[in-house]
Amino acid sequence: MSNYSLSLTVISSTTAWQNLVGWLEGHMLTCPSRKWLHLDCPGCGLQRSVIALFRGDLRTSLQLYPAAIPLLLLLGFIPLHLKYDFPHGATAIKYWQGGVAVIIVVFYIYKIVNHKIAY
């Protein structure tokens, strides 16, 4: 593969990624709890966190929703376990789900205590 075709591939892949992230940003779902009750739900911030992660902004992603990265890793591990049937994969998934749930609950309590739940 020549340097020119490799450069062209990298540029087109980068452009496609930027277009995907831009599309996701333009088509975010509205949280019903936030819209009608003016209160954040335990999942509020996940979409913005994933978009920040896709843009390469790890710090903002963690600030918006700390459980986003473990959740994405879990969602990536599950199909791998289904395909390759890891010896202790099901147990790992159970503990991983529990860990993600704990992160979500702790972060939600943090938002309540710091009065960041209502806008």
Secondary structure, 3 states (H helix, E strand, C coil): CCHHHHHHHHHHHHHHHHHHHHHHHHCCCCCHHHHHHCECCCCCCHHHHHHHHHCCCHHHHHHHCCCHHHHHHHHHHHHHHHHHCCCCHHHHHHHHHHHHHHHHHHHHHHHHHCCCCEC
